[in-house]
């Protein structure tokens, strides 16, 4: 589900890599140090369309992907847990012949990128995380949500209604929301979503992340009971992290507040190369 304007500007090349019984769909553009961009669950790589052009102009090679079972990454995937998502990161890097990369990741992909960084630290130059959900969700709350999503014909509308709340300052565009609903509504989309919702996250494993890390949180992100408290906790667990809190922004700062995120990201990236 690529955005045509983004494709034309970046001259991206669409590719796939076979993983198990499915294919991961991704795009590659630019030259230079690699930044692999990973969306959150129930979303598509379009979440990075306002973020990527600045990286390309700054001299980076950018890979944007759809997670297994989402967007154009389709097939008969048997599971969609955190280990699977971390393994998929390696599969894409291997397919592109990339030894080391920066990982830009949001929500659950923040956890899977962190897992990959702890498993294969030699391959991760640094982490750029947007509203990373490191801790496993409440099993009771997830059970109730998953039960609602599995009601016949209601999964995509329910997810669409929830998805809108994640953009509190700048409402998500109608066509983008329609794409998200279509992704969940296609074969395997709901299984992908519910599997990820039920998946265990990093929890105490966050302490194993040693890579340089830049993290963005939005103060209006409803996925956290208290954004300041979560940011403080993460800072304690990841003392090397630089954490930026954006006022009034929701769960997807790389899209909702790209004009704030991009300058800080480029500054941080430049510092890593210094």
N, C-alpha and C positions, 0 to 999 in steps of 0.2 A: 504494500500500500504506500508507494512512494508519492511524494508531492512533486508535481511536474516542474514547478518553479524552482524548487530545490535541486532537482536533477539537472535542469538546464544550466544552472549556475555552477554546480560543482562538477559537471561532466562525470557523474558517477557511473560505475560499472556494476550491474546487478549480477550476483553470483549465488551459488548454492553449494553446500557441502552435506554429504550423506552422513547421518548420525543414527545408528541403529536402524529402525524401520521408518525413519523420516528424513526430511531435508531441512536444514537451516538456511533461511534466505537472508542475504545481506548485501550491502552495497559498499564499494570501495572508491575513494576519490583522493586526489592529491599525492604529494610526495614529501618524505621527511619522516621524523619520528612518528610512530603509530599511536593513535588514540582509538581504542575500540569502545563504541558507545552502546550501552545495554539499557533497554527500557524496563519499566516495571511490569508486573503481572497485569494481564488484561489490557495492555496498551500495545502500541506499535512503535517502530523506529521513527515514525514521523514526529515523535516528541522532541527529537533533536534537530528539527529542520531550521530553527532559529539560532541554534548553537553551533552547528557544523560550519557554516560559511566563514565565520571568523577564524576557526581553526585552520581551515584551508588557506585563507589569506595570510595567516601567520606562519605557514610553511610546515604544516603537519599532514600526514597521511591519515585519513579518517575512515574507519569502518563502522557502519551502523547496521545493526541486526534486529530481526524479530526473534523473540524468545520462542522456544519450541511450543507448538500448538497455538501460537498467536500470529496475527497478520498473515504473512506468506510462508512462514515456517511450518509446513504441514506434513502429515504422515501419521503412521500408527505408533506414536510414542507410547511406550508402556507406562512411563511415570514422568513426573515433572517436579522432582524434589530439588533441594539445594545442591546436592552432589551432582545431579544431572546438569543443572544450570552451570555449575563450575566446570564440569567436564566439557560442556559446549563451548565455553570460552577457549579452552585449549584446542578444540577441534577447529575453530575458526582461525586462530593464530597459526596452527599447523598448516591449514589449507592455504594460507597466504604466505607461508614461509617466514613468519615473523618470530624472532627469538624473544624480543622484549617489547612491551607496550605499556602505555598508560591505559587504565581502565576507567571509563566514565560510566557511572551506573546509578540507577535510581530505585528506591523502594526495595523490593526483594532482591533485585540485582545488586544492590549495595552489599547485601549479605553474601550473595554468591561470588561477587568480585572479591570480597574480603576473604572468603574461604579459599578461592583460587590463589590469592596473594599469600595466604598462610601455607598452602600446600606447595606452591611453586614460586617462592619469593624471587628466584633468579630471573623470572620472566616478567616481573611487574616493576615498571619504572616508577609508578606512583598511582594513587587512587584519587579520582575526582567523584565525590559521592553527593547525590541529591536525595535528601530525606531518607537515608538508609534505615531499613527496618532490621536491626540486628537481632532483636529478641524474638523468640517464638511467641505467636499470638495465643490468647486465651483459648483453650480447647472448647470451652462452653460456648463462647461467643462465635467461634468459627463454626461449630456444629450448627448453631441456629442460622447463621448466614448461608452456609452451604445448603442446608435444607430448603431455605427460601429460594436460592438460585436454581435448585433442581426442580422447582415446580414447573410443570409443563407450560412452555411458552412464555415464562416470566424471567428466565435467567438473564437474557440480554437487556430487557427494559430495566430490571432491578440494578444491574451493574451500571447501565447508562445513567440512571438517576444518582447513584452513588458517585460515579465518576465526575459528574458536574460539580459536586460539592468540593472537589479537590482543587478547583480553580476559583477561589473566593474573590480575588481582586479583578481579574480579567476573565470573564466567562469563556469557556471553551467554545470554539466555533461549531456551528451546526453540522458542517460537513465532516469535521474531525470526529465529533461525537457519533455520527452515523457510521463512520469507519470502525470505531471501537465496538459499537453494537454488532456490526456485521462480522467482525473478527470473532467475538464471543459466540455469535449465532451459527457460525460455520461448524462443520463436523470436527469434533475434537476440541473445539474452543472452550466449551464449558468444563470439560474434563481437565484441560490445562489449568483453567482458573481455579477450580476447586482443589486440585492437587496442590497447587502452589499455596493456596490459602491454608491448607492443612499441614504443609511441610514444616518440619522443624527448622529453625534458623540457627544463627551462630551461637547465641547466648554467651557463655563464658569464653567461647572460642575467639571472640573479638580481641582478646588479649594477645593472640598469636599473630596479629597483623603487625608487621614491622615496617611496611612500606610507607614512604612519605604520603600524607593524606590531606586532602582538602575537602571539607564537608560543608554543604549548604543546607540550612533548615529554614522553613518559613514559619512565622509566628501563628499563622492561621491554618496550620496543618492539623486537620482533625484526626489523623492517624496516631497522634501522640496525646496522652492526657495532659501533659505539660511540656511544651517545646523547650523552655529554658531548663527544666529539670533533665530532660533527655539529653540536651546538648552538654550539660554539666557532667552527666554520667559518662557520656561517650568521651569527653575530654579527659576524664580520669582514667578510663580504660585505654585510651589511645593518646598518650601525652604528646606524641609527635604530630598530632593532627592540628591543622589550622581550621577553626570552625567559624563560619559566617552565618549570622542569623538575619534574615530578611523580613522586615516589618510588613505585615499584611498579606504575605504570600503563602500559598498553599503547598501541596505535595509535589508539585512539578516546577520548581524554580528555574530549571534550564529552559523551560518554555514560557512560563508565565512572567518571569522576570529576567529574560535573556540579557536585557540591557544592563542589568546589575551584575549578573553572573559572569558574563564574558570578560570584562576587563580584569576582574579578580582572578579568573581562571588563567588568562594569558600571562598575567603577572606572576602567578604561582608557577606556571610551567616554565617561564623564563628563568626563575630562580632555581629550578631543579637542574637546569642545564648549565648554570653558572659554575 
